[in-house]
């Protein structure tokens, strides 16, 4: 490229690297001409979406020529009832990513600081750069959040702290005692964003569900998604729970019709099918056991995960092994962009998908 407009770009945008999604199946098919491909790169639900959600989508197709409900009333109402909060404490977004960024755009700017953990979700530092705030990365502890260090990093310039529990891409999860000590120590003026995209998968006994703390801490914001356990990744719908005041401010910047009609309809139906979510969680539990057992037999080290994925340490061979797996028709996720150059992240699939990965890995190793 000629760089004709480079001098016109906002300075904080210059150094941002575009988000690179997991390689799609169609791309690998074009490259290698393979017919049997297993994608374990994007933490998707191997069951897809529930039959109830799919049926709701079929009915909704007749409304394709109409604008969606700009207020998302039925979805927000359903979420409010399920989470026992007021309607005005709920906001929906084009995936939780949009909501995470909107929080940054509303509450931070040049001269401010945004705190996040090393190995935290890539959207956090990108958001800091977008709004021109100073990104403050706090060193991880055992690949997870060091909440004490993050609390100690707060200054008068701190506006937002992003946390993920469980964390993506490492799968680590902090417990109730550490969380309560942390949230109690944070000044009320600092927005604490608790990203709970994978909470449905957690079986950790002392997991601190953010909902239990929402009314006690007016600076707490919860971010959740329908892309994982609910299997609606392609529809891009997430939601945020917070105080009515915070929601009212963020709503000023929300784009009209930011969540399409089909996403809203499918999400309402998905919420009404908790049996499907339970099936998803059980399949993930079984798949996690299957992969952990196989990886241990290969003498590979993993980061214990509470999500629907595992980070596997392949040492200096990580990039080579990733290419070898692609040759075998298995797509996993390199995480070198997170600083985890020795690791590959593997999503949990169904039994056959997991076995395809194990068999392919045996050949590559």
N, C-alpha and C positions, 0 to 999 in steps of 0.2 A: 504493500500500500504506500501511497505517496506521502501520507501524513499532512495533507493539505489543511486539515482542520484541527490538527493536534494542539495548536496554541489556543484554540477556542474552548477546549474541554475544561471543565472545572478541575482545578488542581487535585482535589481529593479523589477524582475519578481516574486519574492517569494510571495509578498503580493497581487498580482493581483487575483481577483476572476473572474472566467469565466462569460461571459455575459449569463444571463438566459432569453431566449425568452419566449413569451407568450405560455401557454399550447396549443398544437395543438388539433384539434377536435378529431382526431383518438385516441389520448391518453386517453381523457375523455371517449370515447366510450368503450375502452378496460377496463378502470377502473370500470365504473358504468353500462355499458351495455345500455346506453341511445341512443335513435334514434333521438330525437329532441334536437339538440344542437345549440346554438347561440354563436359564438365567437365574443366578443367585447373587445379583449385584445391587439390587435396589430396595431390599427389605419389603418386598411386596407380599401380599397374602397368597399363599399357594392354592387356597380354596377359591380365589376370586371373590366375588360379592355374593351375598345371600340371595336365595331365590325370591324372597320378599322384595328386596331392593330391585332386582331385575324386573319383576312383574310390575312394580310401580313405574319403572322407566318406560316400559312398553305402553302403559296407559298415558304417560305424560307426553309421548311423542306427538300426539295430535296438537299440542300447544307450542310446537317448535317455532311458529311465527309470532309468538307473543313474547314481550319482555318478561323477565322473571320478576318476582316480588322483590322490590328494591330494599324492603325492610326485613326480608327473610322471616316473616312473622311465625309461620307454622314450625319451621325448624328451630328458631330461637325459643318459641314457647315450649316445644318438646324438651329442649335442652334445659330450660329453666326449671321445668317440673322434675326432670330426672335428677338434677343437681341441687334441687331445693334452694334456688336463688331467684331473685327478681328478674323479670324479663329484661329490664334495662341494665342488668349485669352481664348480659350475653351479647357477643358480637361474632358474626361469622365472616370468614375470609376465604380468598382464593387459595386454599391450602393454608396451613399454619404459617408458612413462610411469609405470606403477605402481612399477617398480623404482627409477626416478630419485627418486620421492617417498619411497619406503621408506628409501632411503639417508639422505635428509634427516631423516626422523623418527627414525631410529635414532641418528644421530651428531651432531645439532645441536639447539639449543634456545635459549631466551632468554639473551642475553648473548654468544652465539656469532656468528661471521660466516661467511657463505657467499659465495664469490667466483664471478662469472661475467662473461662479456663483453657489452658493448653489442652489440645485435643478435643476442644468443644466443637459444636456444630458450626460449619463454615459460614452460615448466615450471620452469625454474631459479629465477627470482625468486618465482614463485608458491609453490614449495616452501619457500623461505626465510621467506615470510610465514606460511605454514601452521604452521610449527614455532616461530614467534616469534623466529627468528634475524635478525640484521641483514644485509640484502642489500647486497653490495658490487659495484657494476657498474663494470667497468674499460673505459675508452674503447677503441673498436675502432681498428684500424689497417688502412686500405684495406678497410673493411667486414668485416674478419676479426679473429681473436683476436690481440691484442698480448701474446704469451706473456711477454716480458720485463717488461712493466708488470704483468701478472697475478701473476707471481712476486714482484715488488716490493711488491705489495699485501698479501702475507701478514703477519699479525700473530700475537701470542700467542693471540688470540681466534679465529683462522681454524680452522674444522673441516673444511670441504669446499670443493673447487674443481670446478666443472662446466665441461667443455670439450666442444665438438661438432666432429668432424672427419670429413667435411665438415660445415660449419655450416648449419643451417636457421634463417632463410630466405635467407641470402645466397649459399650454395653455396661459400663460400671454404674453403680447405684449407691447413693449415700443414704444413711439411715436416719431414724427419727431423732436420736440424741444430737447428732451433729447438726441436723437441719434446724432444730429448735434453738440451739445455742447460736447458730448463725442468724436466723431471722430476727431473734430478739436483740441482736447487737447492731442491726442495720438502722441508720437514721430513717425516720418516717418519710423524709423528703426524697429518698432514693427509691426509684422503682425497681422492684425485684421481679424479674420475669422467670417463672418456673415452667420450663418446656417439658410437658409430660406426654410426648407423642407416642411413647411405648408403654404407658402405665398399665394397659390391659394385660401385658405379658408378665408382669412382675409377680414373683412368688416369694420375695424376700420378706421375712416376718416383720421386720421393723421399718417397712417402707412408709414414708410419710406422705400420704395422699394430700396434695395441696389444698383440696377442697375443704379439708378440716380446719384450715388456717385462714381461709379467705376472708371471713367476716372479722377476724381478730386483727388482721394487718391490712389497713386500707391501701398500702403501697404494693401489695402482692397482686401479680397478674399471672393467670394460668393459661397456658397455650396447649391445645390438644388438636387431634387430627382424625379424619375418617380414612386416611390413606393406608393405614397399617392393618389393625385388627378388623376394621370394618370393610376392607377390601375395595375402597372406592378411589384408588390412587389416580386413575385417569380423569376423574371428575373434578379434582382439585377443590376440596372443601375442608376447612378446619374451623375451629372456634376458640374464642377467648372468653374467660370468666374473670371479672374484675369488679371494682367498685363502680357504682353508677357514674361517679365523677370522671374516673379514668376512661370509661367507655364513651362518655359524652365527648371528651376531647378527641379521642382517636377517631370517633365517628365523623368528625368534621373533615378529616382527610381521606376517609374511605371513598373509593370510587363508586359512583352509582352502578347498581347491578353487578357488583363484584363477584357474586356467586350465582352461577347460572341456574336456570329452572330445574334442569335434570339433576344437578348436584343436590339441590335443596330437597327435591322429592325423594331421591334415593337415600339421602342421609336420614330423613324422617323414618322411612321404612326400615333402614338398617338399625336404627335405635330401637325399633320395636321387635327386633329379632335377636335378642340376647343369647338365645340358644346357639345361633351361628357363631357369635363371638366366643362362647364357651368351647365350641368345636375347634375354632381357630386356635385358641390358647392351648387346648389339649394336644392338637396336632403339633404345635410349636414345641411343647414340652417333650413329646416323643422324639421329634426331629432333633432337638438339642441333645438329647441323650445319645441318639444314633451317631451324630457327628462328633460329639466329645469323645465317645468310646473309640471311634475310628481314628481320630486325630491323636489320641493318646497312644494307640498302637503304632502310629508312625513316629512316636517320640517327639511330637511337635508341641510347643507351648502355646497356650491360648490365654486370652484375657477373660476371666469368668464374666458371663454376660447375663443381664436380666432383660434383654431385648429379644428380637426375633432374628438375631445375627450373632456371629462370633468373629472376633479379630484373632487371626492366627499368625504367629511369628514364624516366618520362613527364613529369617536372617538375610544374608546378602543375596540369596537366590530368589527373593520375592518377585522381582520383575520378570526374571526368567521363568519362574513357575507360573506366573500369570499368563505369559505367552503360551506356555505349554498347555495349560488348561484350555485356552481359547482354541488351540489346534485340536483338542479333544471335544470341542463343542460345549464347554462349560464357561460361563461368564461369571466372574466374581469381581470384587471391587478393590482396585489398588487404593491405598490411603496415604500415599507419599505426600500428597498435597496437605495433609494434616500434620506432617512431620513424622509419620509412622512409616518410614521407608522400608522397614523390614517386615511389614505386616500386609496381609490381604484380609479384607472383610468378606465373610461368606454369609449370605442370608440363609435362613432355615427354609427349606422347601418341603415338599411331600416326600414320602419314603423313597419313591423311585428317583426323584430329582436329587435327593441327598446321596443315594447310592451311585448315581451317575458321577457326581462330584468325587466321591471316594474312589471309584474305579479309575477315573481319569487322573486323580492325584497319584494313585499307585503307579500308573504308567509314567507319569512325569517325574516322580521321585526316583 
